[in-house]
């Protein structure tokens, strides 16, 4: 995931922007593993193989 995507991504549950970012693995071009966090509704979205999974968790 490119860091510049943080400027446009919002929580699909509550539409909060900007999301927090925790990086586990990053190369010189993008974030490979980590997670995005919405502080408003306390939902986490994983980043795996450079792709953010923005599907809301069950129950939201």
FIKE-578505 format. One line per 5 residues: number of its first residue (from 1); their letters; for each residue x, y, z of N, C-alpha, C. Coordinates in steps of 0.1 Angstrom, whole numbers. Each point is the difference from the previous one (the first is absolute). Example, Ala and Ser with C-alpha at 12.3 -4.5 7.8 and 13.67 -1.06 7.14 Angstrom:
REM residues 2
1> as> 132,-57,78,-9,12,0,9,12,0; -4,11,-7,9,11,0,-8,11,8
REM end
This chain:
REM residues 60
1> xxxxx> 9,-12,0,-9,12,0,9,12,0; -3,9,-9,8,13,0,-5,9,11; 10,7,7,-3,8,11,-10,12,-4; 1,4,-12,-9,11,-4,-15,-4,0; -3,-13,0,-14,-5,2,-6,5,13
6> xxxxx> 8,2,10,-5,4,13,-8,13,-1; 4,8,-10,-7,13,-2,-14,-2,-4; -4,-11,-6,-13,-2,-6,-8,-11,7; 6,-9,7,-7,-11,7,-8,5,12; -12,-5,1,-8,3,12,-6,-13,5
11> xxxxx> -4,0,12,-6,-12,6,-14,-3,-7; -2,-12,-5,-12,-4,-6,-12,-1,10; 3,-1,12,-10,-1,11,-6,13,3; 9,10,4,-5,13,5,4,11,-9; 8,-2,-10,5,10,-10,11,9,6
16> xxxxx> 5,-3,12,11,8,6,12,0,-8; 7,12,-1,12,2,-7,8,10,8; 13,-1,1,9,-11,-5,1,-12,9; 4,-11,-6,2,-12,8,14,-1,5; 2,-7,12,13,-2,5,7,-11,-8
21> xxxxx> 13,0,1,8,-10,-7,10,-7,9; 1,-13,0,10,-8,6,7,-8,-10; 13,3,-2,8,-7,-11,8,-12,7; -2,-12,-6,8,-11,4,12,-2,-10; -3,1,-13,10,-2,-10,-2,10,-11
26> xxxxx> 11,6,-4,-1,11,-11,13,-1,-8; -2,2,-13,12,1,-9,2,14,-4; 8,3,-9,3,14,-4,-12,6,-8; -10,-8,-4,-11,5,-8,-13,0,7; -3,-10,8,-13,-1,6,0,-7,13
31> xxxxx> -11,0,7,-3,-8,12,-4,-14,-4; 7,-10,5,-2,-13,-4,-10,-7,10; 3,2,13,-8,-6,10,-2,10,11; -12,0,6,-4,8,11,-15,1,2; -4,11,6,-15,1,1,-3,15,2
36> xxxxx> -12,3,-5,-6,13,2,-10,-1,12; -1,12,7,-9,0,12,-9,12,0; -12,-2,2,-10,11,2,-1,3,15; 4,11,5,-1,3,14,-14,3,5; -8,4,-10,-14,3,4,-8,-12,4
41> xxxxx> 0,-10,-9,-8,-12,3,9,-12,4; 13,2,2,10,-10,4,-1,-13,-8; 1,2,-13,0,-12,-9,14,0,-7; 6,-11,-2,12,-2,-7,-2,-7,-14; 8,5,-9,0,-5,-14,14,-5,-4
46> xxxxx> 2,-13,-3,13,-5,-2,5,4,-14; 13,2,-1,7,2,-13,9,-13,-2; -3,-7,-10,7,-13,-3,4,0,-15; 12,-3,-3,6,0,-14,-3,13,-6; 2,11,7,-2,14,-5,-14,4,-3
51> xxxxx> -10,-8,4,-14,3,-3,-8,2,14; -6,12,1,-8,2,12,-14,-7,-1; -4,-7,10,-13,-7,0,-9,9,7; -8,7,-7,-9,10,6,-15,-5,2; -1,-13,0,-14,-6,3,-3,2,15
56> xxxxx> -11,5,3,-4,1,14,-1,-13,7; 5,-1,12,-2,-13,7,-14,-3,3; -3,-13,2,-14,-4,3,-4,7,13; -13,4,-1,-6,6,12,1,16,-1; 6,5,-10,0,14,-2,-7,5,-12
REM end
